[in-house]
Amino acid sequence: MSKSNKQVEPLRVALIGLGAIGRVIAEELRRAGEGVQLVGAMCHHPDEGAGLELAVVTTLDELLDLRPELVVEAAGHGAVKAYGAAVLRAGRDLLLVSVGVLSDAALHAELAEAAQASGRQLMLPSGALAGLDYLQAARLAGLDRVCLRSSKPPLAWRGTPAEQLLDLAAIDSPTVFFRGSAREAARDYPKNANVAATLALCTLGMEATMVELVADPTLRGNVHQIEASGTAGEMRLSLNNTASPDNPKTSLITPYSVLRSILARRAALSV
Ligand SMILES: NC(=O)c1ccc[n+]([C@@H]2O[C@H](COP(=O)([O-])OP(=O)(O)OC[C@H]3O[C@@H](n4cnc5c(N)ncnc54)[C@H](O)[C@@H]3O)[C@@H](O)[C@H]2O)c1
């Protein structure tokens, strides 16, 4: 009896965004070898691809012409609003890094409908968080309470509404400046509270998942603490993430979490 050895084509991946997150993903994917092929990237300026030896385009039509099977967004809320549904309708899977954009319920519904209509998937990476597998299982068993406390150095909150609430340059101890729902956190702090949206979507939803945001001058990286309880027990998880060298709002782990999600699509062993 002859054994069949099925040859699997490499997964064709394209990126939207070549900033702090997208550039690391591009560099790592080029090193990833078999199984995954980075076919190109879209960003505002072709110069952003300098040194990457990669097809860099500036329109969605050009990106789709590269025939990606999976499009990875690492660009921001505006890019998801402009291109997200079109990517799914064109029959490509879409992995979103700017998860906080799903705090916009109408956009979330549009993306879900586009994914369903074309039989494709909207994927979210764990990003700067951990324990989402446990929490999704705990949700099935019954979850009662989920809270997130995200603490970052004061400069990471520059350019956000925190500037109106605090004198970021002057605070000398950890200061909570926001308490509210994951929806409010993700909506008002789009570059800082993607983790709140991811946690909410995996657990109790945008309204019932509670969030505290903290400016902490004693920190150099970003600390995310999750507390959850329910039928399956209690979880207390604390992550002390190194910040991205290119963007203090972003944790260094984020692009690697995206990379893990991409590689898992072709891995023989799936966790
Ligand atoms: N899920 C998470 O845990 C997590 C963690 C950190 C950051 N993020 C999110 O990831 C996103 C990217 O972060 P970053 O630090 O790499 O940003 P960045 O500002 O360094 O880079 C953004 C890139 O996207 C491109 N871009 C932006 N809008 C575009 C558009 N409309 N069309 C084409 N290209 C566009 C820019 O040209 C640039 O290359 C942000 O939305 C951020 O909030 C998510």
The ligand as an ORCA input file, in Angstrom:
! r2SCAN-3c Opt
* xyz 0 1
  N      -3.567     43.697     20.230
  C      -2.638     44.233     21.010
  O      -2.327     43.702     22.085
  C      -1.939     45.494     20.570
  C      -0.827     45.926     21.294
  C      -0.183     47.074     20.859
  C      -0.649     47.803     19.760
  N      -1.751     47.380     19.076
  C      -2.266     48.155     17.894
  O      -1.502     47.843     16.743
  C      -1.606     48.922     15.796
  C      -0.249     49.203     15.138
  O       0.671     49.604     16.134
  P       2.169     50.104     15.760
  O       2.833     50.417     17.065
  O       2.851     49.134     14.824
  O       1.836     51.469     14.950
  P       2.809     52.418     14.105
  O       2.228     53.780     14.181
  O       4.236     52.215     14.501
  O       2.677     51.887     12.567
  C       1.495     51.978     11.815
  C       1.749     51.479     10.364
  O       0.488     51.342      9.700
  C       0.497     52.081      8.478
  N      -0.868     52.608      8.293
  C      -1.616     53.270      9.213
  N      -2.829     53.577      8.705
  C      -2.829     53.100      7.432
  C      -3.769     53.116      6.385
  N      -4.979     53.671      6.550
  N      -3.444     52.555      5.203
  C      -2.223     51.983      5.032
  N      -1.283     51.922      5.984
  C      -1.580     52.484      7.172
  C       1.544     53.161      8.639
  O       2.011     53.569      7.365
  C       2.593     52.400      9.483
  O       3.398     51.612      8.618
  C      -2.190     50.097     16.589
  O      -3.563     50.222     16.235
  C      -2.118     49.655     18.025
  O      -3.200     50.196     18.785
  C      -2.379     46.218     19.449
*
